Amino acid sequence: MTYTNPTNIFNFVPHDVTQHVMNPFLTAEDRANLNAVLEPTERVYKRLSKDFAIKHSVKAFASVQKAHAARITEAMDVCYDLLEQGIGRNSRSPLGPLARYIDFIISPQAKLIFQHRAKAKQSALNDLNLFLDEQECPFDRFMCMKMRVRILDAIDLVTATEFIREV
């Protein structure tokens, strides 16, 4: 038997071991990494679940949403500081993170998530409604009418997105 890479240790591991002993304990990412070092005839295969892509998108969405939340919290702190200094509507706006969050909410990826996670849809609606609340959110003092319209459009889009099923 000839091997194309004699320094690869996995060439000396029987195929049954990789396929039936190691494979059940590997995640999809680990399996991809293992297959990168195996010979084509020795690669380990396992069908992905039907909802694998959607579940992966949900995880990615959650991490991006956390990053947006952190940026928005920082921007809110800046707003409170500016308001304490007596600076109002005509000052430089700290609404960049809010604008990026709205762009994120109206993206096609977010729509996919709202179709498959009820909590994500409700959370986005709560966040967007909070930004319009004059009592709770300091962004109100810095927001122009164009930003309000974008938030209302995002609320309409999220509300119109039909929930399909939980994944």
C-alpha positions as CSV (number, residue, x, y, z in Angstrom):
1,M,0.0,0.0,0.0
2,T,1.4,3.4,-1.0
3,Y,0.7,6.6,0.8
4,T,1.0,10.1,-0.7
5,N,2.3,11.6,2.5
6,P,4.4,9.3,4.6
7,T,4.8,11.9,7.4
8,N,1.0,12.1,8.1
9,I,0.3,10.0,11.2
10,F,-3.3,9.4,10.1
11,N,-2.1,7.3,7.2
12,F,-1.2,4.6,9.8
13,V,-4.6,4.7,11.6
14,P,-7.1,2.1,10.2
15,H,-10.1,3.6,8.4
16,D,-12.5,1.7,10.8
17,V,-11.0,3.6,13.7
18,T,-11.4,7.0,12.2
19,Q,-14.9,6.2,10.8
20,H,-16.5,4.3,13.7
21,V,-14.4,5.2,16.8
22,M,-13.5,8.8,16.4
23,N,-16.3,10.1,14.1
24,P,-19.2,9.9,16.6
25,F,-17.4,12.3,19.0
26,L,-16.4,14.9,16.4
27,T,-18.3,18.2,15.8
28,A,-18.8,19.3,12.2
29,E,-15.8,21.7,12.6
30,D,-13.6,19.0,14.0
31,R,-14.6,16.6,11.3
32,A,-13.7,19.2,8.6
33,N,-10.3,19.7,10.3
34,L,-9.7,15.9,10.4
35,N,-10.7,15.5,6.8
36,A,-8.2,18.2,5.8
37,V,-5.3,15.9,6.8
38,L,-6.8,12.6,5.7
39,E,-6.3,11.1,2.2
40,P,-9.5,11.5,0.0
41,T,-10.3,7.8,0.3
42,E,-10.0,7.8,4.1
43,R,-12.1,10.9,4.8
44,V,-14.8,10.7,7.5
45,Y,-18.3,11.5,6.4
46,K,-21.4,12.2,8.4
47,R,-24.6,13.8,7.1
48,L,-25.3,17.2,8.5
49,S,-28.7,17.7,10.2
50,K,-31.5,19.2,8.2
51,D,-31.4,22.5,10.1
52,F,-27.6,22.7,10.5
53,A,-27.3,25.9,8.4
54,I,-30.1,27.6,10.2
55,K,-28.7,26.7,13.6
56,H,-25.3,28.0,12.6
57,S,-26.9,31.3,11.4
58,V,-28.7,31.6,14.8
59,K,-25.4,31.2,16.7
60,A,-23.7,33.7,14.5
61,F,-26.7,36.1,14.9
62,A,-26.5,35.8,18.6
63,S,-22.9,36.7,18.8
64,V,-23.3,39.6,16.4
65,Q,-26.3,40.8,18.4
66,K,-24.3,40.7,21.6
67,A,-21.6,42.8,20.0
68,H,-24.2,45.4,18.8
69,A,-25.7,45.5,22.3
70,A,-22.3,46.3,23.9
71,R,-21.7,49.1,21.4
72,I,-25.2,50.5,22.0
73,T,-24.6,50.4,25.7
74,E,-21.4,52.4,25.3
75,A,-23.3,54.9,23.0
76,M,-26.0,55.3,25.6
77,D,-23.3,56.1,28.2
78,V,-22.0,58.8,25.9
79,C,-25.5,60.2,25.5
80,Y,-26.0,60.4,29.2
81,D,-22.6,62.2,29.6
82,L,-23.5,64.6,26.8
83,L,-26.9,65.3,28.4
84,E,-25.3,65.9,31.8
85,Q,-23.0,68.5,30.2
86,G,-26.1,70.2,28.8
87,I,-25.4,69.4,25.2
88,G,-28.6,68.6,23.3
89,R,-29.9,68.0,19.8
90,N,-27.5,70.1,17.9
91,S,-24.3,68.4,19.2
92,R,-22.5,65.6,17.4
93,S,-24.6,62.5,17.3
94,P,-23.5,59.3,19.1
95,L,-26.0,57.3,17.0
96,G,-23.6,55.3,14.8
97,P,-24.0,52.0,16.8
98,L,-27.8,52.4,16.6
99,A,-27.7,52.9,12.8
100,R,-25.5,49.8,12.4
101,Y,-27.9,47.8,14.6
102,I,-30.9,48.9,12.5
103,D,-29.0,47.9,9.3
104,F,-28.3,44.5,10.9
105,I,-32.0,44.0,11.9
106,I,-33.2,44.7,8.4
107,S,-30.6,42.4,6.8
108,P,-31.7,39.1,5.1
109,Q,-29.8,37.1,7.6
110,A,-31.8,38.6,10.5
111,K,-35.0,37.8,8.7
112,L,-34.0,34.1,8.5
113,I,-33.4,34.2,12.3
114,F,-36.8,35.9,13.0
115,Q,-38.5,33.1,11.0
116,H,-36.9,30.4,13.2
117,R,-36.5,31.9,16.7
118,A,-39.4,33.5,18.4
119,K,-37.3,35.0,21.2
120,A,-35.0,36.7,18.7
121,K,-38.0,38.4,17.0
122,Q,-39.5,39.6,20.3
123,S,-36.1,40.8,21.5
124,A,-35.5,42.8,18.4
125,L,-39.0,44.4,18.7
126,N,-38.4,45.2,22.4
127,D,-35.0,46.9,21.5
128,L,-36.4,48.9,18.6
129,N,-39.4,50.1,20.7
130,L,-37.0,51.0,23.5
131,F,-35.1,53.3,21.2
132,L,-38.3,55.3,20.5
133,D,-39.2,55.6,24.2
134,E,-38.4,59.1,25.4
135,Q,-38.4,58.1,29.1
136,E,-36.1,55.1,28.9
137,C,-33.6,55.9,26.1
138,P,-31.2,58.9,25.9
139,F,-31.0,58.5,22.1
140,D,-34.2,60.5,21.7
141,R,-32.5,63.8,22.3
142,F,-30.0,63.1,19.5
143,M,-32.3,61.4,17.0
144,C,-33.5,63.1,13.8
145,M,-36.8,62.3,12.0
146,K,-34.9,60.1,9.4
147,M,-33.6,57.8,12.2
148,R,-37.1,57.5,13.7
149,V,-38.5,56.5,10.3
150,R,-35.7,53.9,9.9
151,I,-36.6,52.5,13.3
152,L,-40.3,52.4,12.5
153,D,-39.5,50.7,9.1
154,A,-37.4,48.1,10.9
155,I,-40.2,47.5,13.4
156,D,-42.6,47.0,10.5
157,L,-40.2,44.6,8.8
158,V,-39.7,42.5,11.9
159,T,-43.4,42.4,12.6
160,A,-44.2,41.4,9.1
161,T,-41.7,38.5,9.2
162,E,-43.7,35.4,9.6
163,F,-42.5,32.9,12.2
164,I,-42.1,29.4,10.6
165,R,-40.9,27.1,13.3
166,E,-38.5,27.0,16.2
167,V,-35.0,25.5,15.4
